[in-house]
Each structure stands twice: as C-alpha cells, then as structure tokens.
Amino acid sequence: LQKLIHLLQATDDPLIQEQALITLSNSAAFSVNQDIIRNLDGLSVIGGMLSNRVPRVKEKALNALNNLSMNIKNQEEIQVLITQVCRTVESAPLNSDVQLAGLRLLTNMSVTSDYHQKMVNSIPCFLHLLSEGTERTQIQVLKVLVNLSANPAMAKHLLKAQV
C-alpha cells in the first residue's frame, strides 16, 4: 500500500494513476487496509487526485475515497474534501461516471448529520440533477437527499432551495 501511494505521488501518467487508484480502492474493501491507507497519508494523496484533469483518474479517486469513507476516522479526514466533491459533481458532465462517483461518496458522507452543512450550497444542484438526470443519477441523488432530509436542521435549506 505504501508503494502504491508513493507511485501515485510520483507519476504523472494517467494510466498508472488510474491503476494505482483502482488497486487502492479494492484494497479499501478491507477495514485493516482502510486504517493503513489513512496512516500512510493516503487519503490526502488520493484527495489530491480530485484536481486531476483526466476524468477517469478523478472518477477512480472518488471511488477509492468512497470505499475509504466506510471508516469513521477516514470520514473525519475526507470531510475536508466535501466542498470540492460537491463542485466536482456540479461541474461534471450530466450523468457521467465522475458525477455518479461523486454522488456515491456524498451519499456515504451524509449517512450521519456530521457533514450535512458542507453540502447545503449544493442542494439546488442536487434538485436539478433529480429533474434532469437519468434514472441512475436520480437514484443516487435521492440517496443524498434522503440522508439530508433525516436531519431537521436541513429542512429549511431543502425547502427554500431554488431549482
């Protein structure tokens, strides 16, 4: 895992980055690896890939973070990326793999109300995706909105959002 994280930092080759991210994502299916990746500063390295211009690299980084977000301690670190993930969802092509990967990560990060406030500004985008997206996009957006709606503090934000 350490070598993969170093490889991810050391290369500009999108194919290598993509493969390293896929491997890290698959490794994150095991809870012990989630802790190891966090302790090796892998979360910030993977998070740095969100600014990559290559959509497939960005998508794989979002997938890896999604798998890593199944761990509460990892969520505490990943939460600093929520605003960037929301911007990525908003700017990604409609119904794209990048957009869906971002929405899946936001779904996991919104299971508890701890980070809902960081998603408030994206509610109009979520509602737009609900009306314009394909069924896959709509289902993923609904998961985020259901999580947000479970928090009474989010009610006014959800109800006053301009669509």
DSSP file with accessible surface (Angstrom, degrees, kcal/mol):
  #  RESIDUE AA STRUCTURE BP1 BP2  ACC     N-H-->O    O-->H-N    N-H-->O    O-->H-N    TCO  KAPPA ALPHA  PHI   PSI    X-CA   Y-CA   Z-CA
    1    1 A L     >        0   0   54      0, 0.0     4,-2.3     0, 0.0     5,-0.2   0.000 360.0 360.0 360.0 -39.5    0.0    0.0    0.0
    2    2 A Q  H  >  +     0   0  109      1,-0.2     4,-2.5     2,-0.2     5,-0.2   0.917 360.0  49.4 -62.5 -42.7    2.8    2.3    0.8
    3    3 A K  H  > S+     0   0  177      1,-0.2     4,-2.6     2,-0.2    -1,-0.2   0.884 109.8  51.9 -65.5 -37.1    4.4    1.7   -2.6
    4    4 A L  H  > S+     0   0   38      2,-0.2     4,-2.5     1,-0.2    -1,-0.2   0.915 110.1  48.1 -64.2 -43.4    1.1    2.4   -4.3
    5    5 A I  H  X S+     0   0    4     -4,-2.3     4,-1.8     2,-0.2    -2,-0.2   0.927 113.6  47.4 -64.4 -42.2    0.7    5.7   -2.5
    6    6 A H  H  X S+     0   0   99     -4,-2.5     4,-2.1     2,-0.2    -2,-0.2   0.900 111.0  51.6 -64.9 -41.0    4.2    6.7   -3.4
    7    7 A L  H  X S+     0   0   75     -4,-2.6     4,-1.6     1,-0.2    -2,-0.2   0.916 107.3  53.2 -60.3 -42.2    3.7    5.7   -7.0
    8    8 A L  H  < S+     0   0    1     -4,-2.5    -1,-0.2     1,-0.2    -2,-0.2   0.885 113.0  44.0 -61.6 -37.8    0.5    7.8   -7.1
    9    9 A Q  H  < S+     0   0  112     -4,-1.8    -1,-0.2     1,-0.2    -2,-0.2   0.826 114.8  49.2 -73.4 -32.8    2.5   10.8   -5.9
   10   10 A A  H  < S+     0   0   86     -4,-2.1     2,-0.3    -5,-0.1    -2,-0.2   0.676  99.9  69.5 -87.5 -18.9    5.5   10.2   -8.2
   11   11 A T     <  -     0   0   23     -4,-1.6     0, 0.0    -5,-0.1     0, 0.0  -0.753  44.7-171.7-110.2 150.1    3.8    9.7  -11.6
   12   12 A D        +     0   0  149     -2,-0.3    -1,-0.1     5,-0.0    -4,-0.1   0.292  56.9 116.2-108.0   1.6    2.0   12.0  -14.0
   13   13 A D     >  -     0   0   67      1,-0.2     4,-2.7     2,-0.0     3,-0.3  -0.624  56.8-153.8 -76.6 114.4    1.0    9.1  -16.2
   14   14 A P  H  > S+     0   0   49      0, 0.0     4,-2.7     0, 0.0     5,-0.2   0.835  92.4  55.6 -60.4 -32.1   -2.8    8.9  -16.1
   15   15 A L  H  > S+     0   0  119      2,-0.2     4,-2.2     1,-0.2     5,-0.2   0.918 111.1  43.4 -67.2 -41.4   -2.9    5.1  -16.8
   16   16 A I  H  > S+     0   0   65     -3,-0.3     4,-2.7     2,-0.2     5,-0.2   0.919 114.1  51.2 -68.3 -42.4   -0.6    4.4  -13.9
   17   17 A Q  H  X S+     0   0    9     -4,-2.7     4,-2.6     1,-0.2    -2,-0.2   0.933 110.4  49.6 -58.9 -45.3   -2.6    6.7  -11.7
   18   18 A E  H  X S+     0   0    7     -4,-2.7     4,-2.4    -5,-0.2    -2,-0.2   0.934 112.7  45.9 -61.1 -45.7   -5.8    5.0  -12.7
   19   19 A Q  H  X S+     0   0  112     -4,-2.2     4,-2.3     1,-0.2    -1,-0.2   0.900 112.4  50.6 -66.6 -39.2   -4.5    1.5  -12.0
   20   20 A A  H  X S+     0   0    3     -4,-2.7     4,-2.6     1,-0.2    -1,-0.2   0.919 111.6  48.6 -64.2 -41.0   -3.0    2.6   -8.6
   21   21 A L  H  X S+     0   0    0     -4,-2.6     4,-2.7    -5,-0.2    -2,-0.2   0.890 109.7  51.7 -67.0 -38.0   -6.3    4.1   -7.6
   22   22 A I  H  X S+     0   0   46     -4,-2.4     4,-2.6     2,-0.2    -1,-0.2   0.933 111.8  47.3 -62.6 -43.6   -8.2    1.0   -8.6
   23   23 A T  H  X S+     0   0   60     -4,-2.3     4,-2.5     2,-0.2    -2,-0.2   0.920 113.1  47.5 -65.9 -42.8   -5.9   -1.1   -6.6
   24   24 A L  H  X S+     0   0    0     -4,-2.6     4,-1.8     2,-0.2    -1,-0.2   0.909 111.7  51.9 -63.7 -39.4   -6.2    1.2   -3.5
   25   25 A S  H  < S+     0   0   11     -4,-2.7    -2,-0.2     1,-0.2     4,-0.2   0.928 111.5  45.8 -62.2 -45.2   -9.9    1.2   -4.0
   26   26 A N  H >< S+     0   0  104     -4,-2.6     3,-1.4     1,-0.2    -1,-0.2   0.889 111.1  53.1 -65.2 -38.7  -10.1   -2.6   -4.0
   27   27 A S  H >< S+     0   0   24     -4,-2.5     3,-1.7     1,-0.3     6,-0.3   0.830  97.3  67.0 -64.2 -31.6   -7.7   -2.7   -1.0
   28   28 A A  T 3< S+     0   0    0     -4,-1.8    -1,-0.3     1,-0.3    -2,-0.2   0.536  77.2  83.6 -71.5  -3.7  -10.0   -0.4    0.9
   29   29 A A  T <  S+     0   0   72     -3,-1.4     2,-0.5    -4,-0.2    -1,-0.3   0.714  83.4  70.1 -68.5 -17.0  -12.7   -3.1    0.9
   30   30 A F  S X> S-     0   0  132     -3,-1.7     4,-1.5    -4,-0.2     3,-0.8  -0.892  81.3-141.5-106.0 126.6  -10.8   -4.5    4.0
   31   31 A S  H 3> S+     0   0   84     -2,-0.5     4,-1.6     1,-0.3     5,-0.2   0.830 100.2  57.8 -59.4 -35.5  -11.1   -2.4    7.2
   32   32 A V  H 3> S+     0   0   90      1,-0.2     4,-1.9     2,-0.2    -1,-0.3   0.907 106.9  49.6 -62.7 -37.1   -7.5   -3.1    8.2
   33   33 A N  H <> S+     0   0   35     -3,-0.8     4,-2.9    -6,-0.3     5,-0.2   0.829 102.5  61.5 -70.7 -30.0   -6.4   -1.6    4.9
   34   34 A Q  H  X S+     0   0   16     -4,-1.5     4,-1.9     1,-0.2    -1,-0.2   0.926 108.0  43.9 -60.6 -42.1   -8.6    1.5    5.5
   35   35 A D  H  X S+     0   0   57     -4,-1.6     4,-2.8     2,-0.2    -2,-0.2   0.908 113.3  50.9 -68.1 -43.0   -6.6    2.3    8.6
   36   36 A I  H  X S+     0   0   66     -4,-1.9     4,-1.6     2,-0.2     6,-0.2   0.936 109.6  49.6 -61.8 -46.4   -3.2    1.6    6.9
   37   37 A I  H  <>S+     0   0    0     -4,-2.9     5,-2.8     1,-0.2     6,-0.4   0.922 112.8  47.8 -60.6 -42.5   -4.0    3.9    4.0
   38   38 A R  H ><5S+     0   0   25     -4,-1.9     3,-1.9    -5,-0.2    -1,-0.2   0.944 110.8  50.9 -62.1 -46.0   -5.1    6.7    6.4
   39   39 A N  H 3<5S+     0   0  122     -4,-2.8    -1,-0.2     1,-0.3    -2,-0.2   0.741 106.6  54.9 -67.0 -22.0   -1.9    6.2    8.5
   40   40 A L  T 3<5S-     0   0   56     -4,-1.6    -1,-0.3    -3,-0.2    -2,-0.2   0.248 119.6-110.3 -91.3  11.7    0.2    6.4    5.3
   41   41 A D  T <>5S+     0   0   85     -3,-1.9     4,-1.5    -5,-0.1     3,-0.2   0.741  74.9 141.5  65.0  24.0   -1.4    9.8    4.4
   42   42 A G  H  >< +     0   0    0     -5,-2.8     4,-3.1    -6,-0.2     5,-0.3   0.810  58.4  64.0 -66.5 -29.4   -3.1    8.1    1.5
   43   43 A L  H  > S+     0   0    5     -6,-0.4     4,-2.7     1,-0.2    -1,-0.2   0.925 105.8  43.1 -63.4 -42.9   -6.3   10.0    2.0
   44   44 A S  H  > S+     0   0   60     -3,-0.2     4,-1.9     2,-0.2    -1,-0.2   0.877 114.3  51.3 -71.6 -33.6   -4.7   13.3    1.2
   45   45 A V  H  X S+     0   0   14     -4,-1.5     4,-0.7     2,-0.2    -2,-0.2   0.953 114.5  42.6 -65.8 -46.7   -2.8   11.8   -1.7
   46   46 A I  H >< S+     0   0    0     -4,-3.1     3,-1.3     1,-0.2     4,-0.3   0.926 112.1  54.8 -65.5 -41.5   -5.9   10.3   -3.2
   47   47 A G  H >< S+     0   0    3     -4,-2.7     3,-1.8    -5,-0.3     4,-0.3   0.861  99.5  61.8 -59.2 -34.0   -7.8   13.5   -2.4
   48   48 A G  H >< S+     0   0   39     -4,-1.9     3,-1.2     1,-0.3    -1,-0.3   0.777  92.1  66.5 -63.4 -23.4   -5.2   15.4   -4.4
   49   49 A M  G X< S+     0   0   25     -3,-1.3     3,-1.6    -4,-0.7    -1,-0.3   0.649  80.0  80.2 -73.6 -12.3   -6.2   13.4   -7.5
   50   50 A L  G <  S+     0   0    1     -3,-1.8    -1,-0.2    -4,-0.3    -2,-0.2   0.746  89.6  54.0 -66.5 -21.3   -9.6   15.1   -7.4
   51   51 A S  G <  S+     0   0   87     -3,-1.2    -1,-0.3    -4,-0.3    -2,-0.2   0.421  81.6 122.0 -92.1   3.6   -8.0   18.1   -9.2
   52   52 A N    <   -     0   0   30     -3,-1.6     6,-0.1     1,-0.1    -3,-0.0  -0.385  61.6-141.5 -65.1 140.4   -6.7   15.8  -12.0
   53   53 A R  S    S+     0   0  228     -2,-0.1    -1,-0.1     4,-0.1     3,-0.1   0.660  78.7  91.6 -78.5 -16.8   -7.9   16.9  -15.4
   54   54 A V    >>  -     0   0   50      1,-0.2     4,-2.3     2,-0.0     3,-0.6  -0.715  69.4-150.5 -84.2 115.1   -8.3   13.3  -16.6
   55   55 A P  H 3> S+     0   0   83      0, 0.0     4,-2.9     0, 0.0     5,-0.2   0.859  93.9  54.3 -55.2 -39.1  -11.9   12.3  -15.9
   56   56 A R  H 3> S+     0   0  141      2,-0.2     4,-2.1     1,-0.2     5,-0.1   0.874 109.5  47.8 -66.2 -35.1  -11.1    8.6  -15.4
   57   57 A V  H <> S+     0   0    0     -3,-0.6     4,-2.3     2,-0.2    -1,-0.2   0.936 112.8  48.7 -68.5 -44.4   -8.4    9.4  -12.8
   58   58 A K  H  X S+     0   0   46     -4,-2.3     4,-2.4     1,-0.2    -2,-0.2   0.924 111.4  50.2 -60.9 -43.8  -10.8   11.7  -11.0
   59   59 A E  H  X S+     0   0   24     -4,-2.9     4,-2.5     1,-0.2    -1,-0.2   0.926 110.7  48.4 -60.9 -45.6  -13.5    9.0  -11.1
   60   60 A K  H  X S+     0   0   32     -4,-2.1     4,-2.3     1,-0.2    -1,-0.2   0.867 110.0  52.5 -66.4 -34.3  -11.2    6.4   -9.7
   61   61 A A  H  X S+     0   0    0     -4,-2.3     4,-2.6     2,-0.2    -1,-0.2   0.928 110.0  48.5 -65.5 -42.7  -10.1    8.7   -6.9
   62   62 A L  H  X S+     0   0    0     -4,-2.4     4,-2.4     1,-0.2    -2,-0.2   0.909 111.0  50.9 -62.9 -40.3  -13.7    9.3   -6.0
   63   63 A N  H  X S+     0   0   31     -4,-2.5     4,-2.3     2,-0.2    -1,-0.2   0.909 110.7  48.6 -63.1 -42.4  -14.3    5.6   -6.0
   64   64 A A  H  X S+     0   0    0     -4,-2.3     4,-2.4     2,-0.2    -2,-0.2   0.935 112.2  47.9 -64.1 -45.1  -11.3    5.0   -3.7
   65   65 A L  H  X S+     0   0    0     -4,-2.6     4,-1.7     1,-0.2    -2,-0.2   0.877 108.6  56.2 -63.3 -35.9  -12.5    7.7   -1.3
   66   66 A N  H  < S+     0   0   21     -4,-2.4     3,-0.3     2,-0.2    -1,-0.2   0.947 110.0  43.9 -60.4 -47.8  -15.9    6.2   -1.3
   67   67 A N  H >< S+     0   0   49     -4,-2.3     3,-1.1     1,-0.2    -2,-0.2   0.888 114.3  50.3 -64.3 -38.2  -14.6    2.9   -0.2
   68   68 A L  H >< S+     0   0    0     -4,-2.4     3,-1.2     1,-0.2    -1,-0.2   0.747  96.0  71.9 -71.5 -22.0  -12.4    4.5    2.4
   69   69 A S  T 3< S+     0   0    0     -4,-1.7    -1,-0.2    -3,-0.3    -2,-0.2   0.501  72.7  85.2 -76.1   0.6  -15.3    6.5    3.7
   70   70 A M  T <  S+     0   0  123     -3,-1.1     2,-0.5    -4,-0.2    -1,-0.3   0.489  79.8  77.4 -76.4  -0.2  -16.8    3.4    5.3
   71   71 A N  S <> S-     0   0   21     -3,-1.2     4,-2.4     1,-0.1     5,-0.2  -0.938  77.6-142.5-115.2 127.0  -14.5    4.1    8.3
   72   72 A I  H  > S+     0   0  104     -2,-0.5     4,-1.8     1,-0.2    -1,-0.1   0.897 102.8  50.4 -58.5 -43.7  -15.4    6.9   10.8
   73   73 A K  H  > S+     0   0  126      1,-0.2     4,-1.0     2,-0.2    -1,-0.2   0.885 110.9  50.0 -64.3 -36.5  -11.8    8.0   11.3
   74   74 A N  H >> S+     0   0    0      1,-0.2     4,-3.1    -6,-0.2     3,-0.6   0.898 105.6  56.7 -67.4 -38.0  -11.4    8.3    7.5
   75   75 A Q  H 3X S+     0   0   15     -4,-2.4     4,-2.3     1,-0.2    -2,-0.2   0.881  99.9  59.5 -59.5 -37.1  -14.6   10.3    7.2
   76   76 A E  H 3< S+     0   0  108     -4,-1.8    -1,-0.2     1,-0.2     4,-0.2   0.846 114.2  36.6 -60.9 -33.2  -13.1   12.8    9.7
   77   77 A E  H X< S+     0   0   82     -4,-1.0     3,-1.0    -3,-0.6    -2,-0.2   0.858 115.1  53.1 -85.5 -38.3  -10.3   13.4    7.2
   78   78 A I  H >< S+     0   0    2     -4,-3.1     3,-3.0     1,-0.2     4,-0.4   0.820  90.1  78.8 -68.5 -26.5  -12.3   13.0    4.0
   79   79 A Q  G >< S+     0   0   44     -4,-2.3     3,-1.4     1,-0.3     4,-0.4   0.790  81.2  66.4 -57.2 -25.5  -14.8   15.7    5.2
   80   80 A V  G <  S+     0   0  100     -3,-1.0    -1,-0.3     1,-0.3     4,-0.3   0.701 100.3  52.7 -68.4 -14.4  -12.3   18.4    4.2
   81   81 A L  G <> S+     0   0   25     -3,-3.0     4,-2.8    -4,-0.2    -1,-0.3   0.482  79.6  96.3 -96.4  -4.5  -12.9   17.4    0.6
   82   82 A I  H <> S+     0   0    2     -3,-1.4     4,-2.9    -4,-0.4     5,-0.2   0.903  83.5  49.3 -57.6 -45.5  -16.7   17.6    0.6
   83   83 A T  H  > S+     0   0   66     -4,-0.4     4,-2.3     1,-0.2    -1,-0.2   0.925 113.3  47.5 -60.9 -42.3  -16.9   21.1   -0.9
   84   84 A Q  H  > S+     0   0   50     -4,-0.3     4,-2.3     2,-0.2    -1,-0.2   0.897 111.4  50.8 -65.3 -39.5  -14.5   20.0   -3.6
   85   85 A V  H  X S+     0   0    1     -4,-2.8     4,-2.6     2,-0.2    -2,-0.2   0.924 109.4  51.1 -64.3 -42.7  -16.5   16.9   -4.3
   86   86 A C  H  X S+     0   0    3     -4,-2.9     4,-2.4    -5,-0.2    -2,-0.2   0.927 110.5  48.6 -60.4 -43.9  -19.7   18.9   -4.5
   87   87 A R  H  X S+     0   0  141     -4,-2.3     4,-2.3     1,-0.2    -1,-0.2   0.884 110.2  52.5 -62.7 -37.6  -18.1   21.3   -7.0
   88   88 A T  H  X S+     0   0    9     -4,-2.3     4,-1.8     2,-0.2    -2,-0.2   0.925 109.4  48.4 -63.7 -44.3  -16.9   18.2   -9.0
   89   89 A V  H  < S+     0   0    0     -4,-2.6    -2,-0.2     1,-0.2    -1,-0.2   0.917 113.7  48.1 -61.0 -42.4  -20.5   16.8   -9.1
   90   90 A E  H  < S+     0   0   89     -4,-2.4    -2,-0.2     1,-0.2    -1,-0.2   0.871 117.6  39.6 -68.1 -36.2  -21.8   20.2  -10.2
   91   91 A S  H  < S+     0   0   93     -4,-2.3    -1,-0.2    -5,-0.2    -2,-0.2   0.633  93.5  99.9 -92.4 -14.0  -19.2   20.7  -12.9
   92   92 A A  S  < S-     0   0   13     -4,-1.8     3,-0.1    -5,-0.2     4,-0.0  -0.350  89.4 -88.1 -70.2 151.6  -19.0   17.1  -14.2
   93   93 A P    >   -     0   0   95      0, 0.0     3,-2.1     0, 0.0     6,-0.3  -0.313  59.5 -85.9 -57.5 142.5  -21.0   16.3  -17.4
   94   94 A L  T 3  S+     0   0   78      1,-0.3    -4,-0.0    -3,-0.1    -5,-0.0  -0.259 110.1   1.0 -54.2 130.7  -24.6   15.3  -16.6
   95   95 A N  T 3  S+     0   0   45      1,-0.2    -1,-0.3    -3,-0.1    41,-0.0   0.579  96.2 149.2  67.2  14.3  -24.9   11.6  -15.8
   96   96 A S    <>  -     0   0   26     -3,-2.1     4,-2.4     1,-0.1    -1,-0.2  -0.279  62.4-112.2 -75.1 162.9  -21.1   11.0  -16.2
   97   97 A D  H  > S+     0   0   84      1,-0.2     4,-2.4     2,-0.2     5,-0.2   0.854 119.2  54.9 -62.0 -34.3  -19.2    8.4  -14.3
   98   98 A V  H  > S+     0   0   13      2,-0.2     4,-2.4     1,-0.2    -1,-0.2   0.938 108.3  48.0 -64.7 -45.6  -17.4   11.2  -12.4
   99   99 A Q  H  > S+     0   0    4     -6,-0.3     4,-2.4     1,-0.2    -2,-0.2   0.937 113.4  47.1 -61.9 -44.9  -20.7   12.7  -11.3
  100  100 A L  H  X S+     0   0    4     -4,-2.4     4,-2.4     1,-0.2    -1,-0.2   0.906 111.0  51.4 -64.8 -40.2  -22.1    9.3  -10.2
  101  101 A A  H  X S+     0   0    0     -4,-2.4     4,-2.0     2,-0.2    -1,-0.2   0.913 110.7  49.1 -63.5 -41.1  -18.8    8.5   -8.3
  102  102 A G  H  X S+     0   0    0     -4,-2.4     4,-2.5     1,-0.2    -2,-0.2   0.912 110.5  50.3 -63.1 -42.6  -19.0   11.9   -6.5
  103  103 A L  H  X S+     0   0    0     -4,-2.4     4,-2.3     1,-0.2    -2,-0.2   0.889 107.8  53.5 -65.0 -37.0  -22.7   11.4   -5.6
  104  104 A R  H  X S+     0   0   71     -4,-2.4     4,-2.0     2,-0.2    -1,-0.2   0.923 110.0  47.7 -63.5 -42.0  -21.8    7.9   -4.2
  105  105 A L  H  X S+     0   0    1     -4,-2.0     4,-2.5     1,-0.2    -2,-0.2   0.932 111.3  50.4 -64.4 -43.2  -19.2    9.5   -2.0
  106  106 A L  H  X S+     0   0    0     -4,-2.5     4,-1.1     1,-0.2    -1,-0.2   0.859 106.1  57.1 -64.0 -32.7  -21.6   12.2   -0.8
  107  107 A T  H >< S+     0   0   16     -4,-2.3     3,-0.7     2,-0.2     4,-0.3   0.955 110.2  43.2 -60.7 -49.0  -24.1    9.5    0.0
  108  108 A N  H >< S+     0   0   32     -4,-2.0     3,-1.1     1,-0.2     4,-0.3   0.896 113.6  51.4 -63.7 -39.1  -21.7    7.8    2.4
  109  109 A M  H 3< S+     0   0    1     -4,-2.5     6,-0.4     1,-0.2    -1,-0.2   0.655 109.2  51.8 -74.9 -13.0  -20.6   11.1    3.8
  110  110 A S  T << S+     0   0    0     -4,-1.1    -1,-0.2    -3,-0.7    -2,-0.2   0.352  76.2  98.8-104.7   6.8  -24.2   12.1    4.5
  111  111 A V  S <  S+     0   0   95     -3,-1.1     2,-0.3    -4,-0.3    -1,-0.1   0.907  91.9  37.2 -60.8 -40.3  -25.2    9.0    6.4
  112  112 A T  S >  S-     0   0   50     -4,-0.3     3,-0.7    -3,-0.2     4,-0.1  -0.745  91.5-120.4-103.6 162.3  -24.7   10.9    9.6
  113  113 A S  G >  S+     0   0   65     -2,-0.3     3,-1.1     1,-0.2     4,-0.4   0.471  86.0 103.3 -81.5   2.3  -25.5   14.5   10.0
  114  114 A D  G 3  S+     0   0  110      1,-0.3    -1,-0.2     2,-0.1     3,-0.1   0.804  93.0  24.6 -55.8 -34.5  -21.9   15.4   10.9
  115  115 A Y  G X  S+     0   0   28     -3,-0.7     3,-0.9    -6,-0.4     4,-0.3   0.233  85.9 109.3-120.9  15.0  -21.1   16.9    7.5
  116  116 A H  G X> S+     0   0    4     -3,-1.1     3,-2.3     1,-0.2     4,-0.5   0.880  73.2  62.9 -59.0 -39.9  -24.5   18.0    6.1
  117  117 A Q  G >4 S+     0   0  122     -4,-0.4     3,-0.9     1,-0.3     4,-0.3   0.820  95.0  61.0 -58.9 -28.9  -23.7   21.6    6.5
  118  118 A K  G <4 S+     0   0   82     -3,-0.9    -1,-0.3     1,-0.2    -2,-0.2   0.618 105.3  48.9 -72.8 -11.9  -20.9   21.3    4.0
  119  119 A M  G X4 S+     0   0    0     -3,-2.3     3,-1.6    -4,-0.3     4,-0.4   0.479  80.1  98.6-104.7  -4.0  -23.4   20.2    1.3
  120  120 A V  G X< S+     0   0   19     -3,-0.9     3,-1.7    -4,-0.5    -2,-0.1   0.883  79.5  54.3 -54.6 -45.7  -26.0   23.0    1.8
  121  121 A N  G 3  S+     0   0  150     -4,-0.3    -1,-0.3     1,-0.3     4,-0.3   0.679 105.4  55.6 -66.7 -15.6  -24.8   25.1   -1.1
  122  122 A S  G <> S+     0   0    6     -3,-1.6     4,-2.6     1,-0.2    -1,-0.3   0.479  76.4  96.8 -95.7  -1.3  -25.2   22.1   -3.5
  123  123 A I  H <> S+     0   0    1     -3,-1.7     4,-2.6    -4,-0.4     5,-0.2   0.917  82.6  52.2 -57.1 -45.1  -28.8   21.4   -2.7
  124  124 A P  H  > S+     0   0   52      0, 0.0     4,-2.2     0, 0.0    -1,-0.2   0.918 110.5  49.6 -58.6 -37.4  -30.0   23.3   -5.8
  125  125 A C  H  > S+     0   0   23     -4,-0.3     4,-2.8     2,-0.2    -2,-0.2   0.929 109.3  51.4 -63.9 -44.5  -27.6   21.2   -7.9
  126  126 A F  H  X S+     0   0    1     -4,-2.6     4,-2.0     1,-0.2    -1,-0.2   0.920 110.8  48.0 -59.7 -43.1  -28.9   18.0   -6.4
  127  127 A L  H  X S+     0   0   37     -4,-2.6     4,-1.5     2,-0.2    -1,-0.2   0.881 110.6  51.7 -67.1 -35.8  -32.5   19.1   -7.2
  128  128 A H  H  X S+     0   0   91     -4,-2.2     4,-2.4    -5,-0.2     5,-0.3   0.930 109.9  49.1 -63.4 -44.9  -31.5   20.0  -10.7
  129  129 A L  H  X S+     0   0    3     -4,-2.8     4,-2.5     1,-0.2    -2,-0.2   0.856 105.9  58.6 -63.5 -32.5  -29.9   16.5  -11.2
  130  130 A L  H  < S+     0   0   51     -4,-2.0    -1,-0.2    -5,-0.2    -2,-0.2   0.880 114.6  35.6 -64.0 -35.3  -33.1   15.0   -9.8
  131  131 A S  H  < S+     0   0   70     -4,-1.5    -2,-0.2    -3,-0.3    -1,-0.2   0.794 129.5  31.3 -89.8 -26.5  -35.1   16.6  -12.6
  132  132 A E  H  < S+     0   0  111     -4,-2.4    -3,-0.2    -5,-0.1    -2,-0.2   0.654  98.1  92.9-106.6 -18.7  -32.6   16.3  -15.4
  133  133 A G  S  < S-     0   0    9     -4,-2.5     2,-0.0    -5,-0.3   -39,-0.0  -0.202  76.9-101.6 -78.4 167.7  -30.6   13.2  -14.7
  134  134 A T     >  -     0   0   66      1,-0.1     4,-3.1     4,-0.0     5,-0.2  -0.238  48.0 -90.9 -73.6 174.7  -31.0    9.7  -15.9
  135  135 A E  H  > S+     0   0  144      1,-0.2     4,-2.7     2,-0.2     5,-0.2   0.896 128.2  53.3 -58.2 -41.0  -32.5    7.1  -13.6
  136  136 A R  H  > S+     0   0  151      1,-0.2     4,-1.9     2,-0.2    -1,-0.2   0.921 112.5  44.2 -60.4 -44.3  -29.1    6.1  -12.2
  137  137 A T  H  > S+     0   0    0      2,-0.2     4,-2.8     1,-0.2     5,-0.2   0.929 112.6  52.2 -66.8 -44.2  -28.3    9.7  -11.4
  138  138 A Q  H  X S+     0   0   64     -4,-3.1     4,-2.8     1,-0.2    -2,-0.2   0.914 108.6  50.4 -59.4 -43.6  -31.7   10.3   -9.9
  139  139 A I  H  X S+     0   0   75     -4,-2.7     4,-1.8    -5,-0.2    -1,-0.2   0.928 112.5  46.5 -61.6 -43.5  -31.4    7.3   -7.6
  140  140 A Q  H  X S+     0   0   22     -4,-1.9     4,-1.6    -5,-0.2    -2,-0.2   0.907 113.1  48.8 -68.4 -39.2  -28.0    8.4   -6.4
  141  141 A V  H  X S+     0   0    0     -4,-2.8     4,-2.9     1,-0.2    -1,-0.2   0.909 107.9  55.3 -64.9 -41.8  -29.2   12.0   -5.8
  142  142 A L  H  X S+     0   0   81     -4,-2.8     4,-3.0    -5,-0.2     5,-0.2   0.882 103.3  55.5 -60.0 -36.8  -32.3   10.7   -3.9
  143  143 A K  H  X S+     0   0  100     -4,-1.8     4,-2.0     2,-0.2    -1,-0.2   0.925 110.6  44.9 -61.1 -43.3  -30.0    8.8   -1.6
  144  144 A V  H  X S+     0   0    0     -4,-1.6     4,-2.5     2,-0.2    -2,-0.2   0.947 114.7  48.2 -64.5 -47.3  -28.1   12.0   -0.7
  145  145 A L  H  X S+     0   0   18     -4,-2.9     4,-2.8     1,-0.2    -2,-0.2   0.881 109.6  52.1 -64.4 -38.0  -31.4   14.0   -0.4
  146  146 A V  H  X S+     0   0   88     -4,-3.0     4,-1.1     2,-0.2    -1,-0.2   0.933 110.6  48.9 -62.6 -43.4  -32.9   11.3    1.9
  147  147 A N  H >< S+     0   0   37     -4,-2.0     3,-0.5    -5,-0.2     4,-0.2   0.926 113.6  46.2 -61.5 -44.1  -29.9   11.4    4.1
  148  148 A L  H >< S+     0   0    0     -4,-2.5     3,-1.7     1,-0.2     6,-0.3   0.898 108.5  56.3 -65.5 -38.7  -30.0   15.2    4.3
  149  149 A S  H 3< S+     0   0   71     -4,-2.8    -1,-0.2     1,-0.3    -2,-0.2   0.699  92.7  69.5 -70.3 -16.8  -33.8   15.2    5.0
  150  150 A A  T << S+     0   0   82     -4,-1.1    -1,-0.3    -3,-0.5    -2,-0.2   0.627  86.8  79.1 -73.1 -10.4  -33.3   13.0    8.0
  151  151 A N  S X  S-     0   0   29     -3,-1.7     3,-2.3    -4,-0.2     4,-0.5  -0.870  71.8-154.1-101.7 111.3  -31.6   16.0    9.7
  152  152 A P  G >  S+     0   0  115      0, 0.0     3,-1.2     0, 0.0     4,-0.4   0.828  93.9  63.9 -55.3 -29.7  -34.2   18.5   11.0
  153  153 A A  G 3  S+     0   0   62      1,-0.3     4,-0.3     2,-0.1     3,-0.2   0.704  99.2  54.7 -68.1 -16.3  -31.6   21.3   10.7
  154  154 A M  G <> S+     0   0    0     -3,-2.3     4,-2.5    -6,-0.3    -1,-0.3   0.587  81.7  91.0 -91.7 -10.4  -31.6   20.8    6.9
  155  155 A A  H <> S+     0   0   45     -3,-1.2     4,-2.6    -4,-0.5     5,-0.2   0.911  86.9  46.7 -54.9 -49.1  -35.4   21.2    6.4
  156  156 A K  H  > S+     0   0  135     -4,-0.4     4,-2.0     1,-0.2    -1,-0.2   0.897 112.9  50.4 -65.2 -35.3  -35.3   24.9    5.8
  157  157 A H  H  > S+     0   0   29     -4,-0.3     4,-0.6     1,-0.2    -1,-0.2   0.896 113.1  45.9 -67.0 -40.0  -32.4   24.6    3.3
  158  158 A L  H  < S+     0   0   35     -4,-2.5     3,-0.4     1,-0.2    -2,-0.2   0.895 115.6  45.9 -69.2 -39.2  -34.2   21.8    1.4
  159  159 A L  H  < S+     0   0  153     -4,-2.6    -2,-0.2    -5,-0.2    -1,-0.2   0.801 115.3  44.2 -77.6 -29.1  -37.5   23.7    1.3
  160  160 A K  H  < S+     0   0  137     -4,-2.0    -1,-0.2    -5,-0.2    -2,-0.2   0.474  82.2 126.2 -95.7   1.1  -36.1   27.1    0.3
  161  161 A A     <  -     0   0   23     -4,-0.6     2,-0.5    -3,-0.4    -3,-0.0  -0.322  59.8-128.9 -63.5 134.3  -33.7   25.8   -2.4
  162  162 A Q              0   0  161     -2,-0.0   -35,-0.1     1,-0.0    -1,-0.1  -0.727 360.0 360.0 -84.2 130.1  -34.1   27.4   -5.8
  163  163 A V              0   0  125     -2,-0.5   -38,-0.1   -36,-0.1   -40,-0.0  -0.906 360.0 360.0-110.9 360.0  -34.5   24.9   -8.6
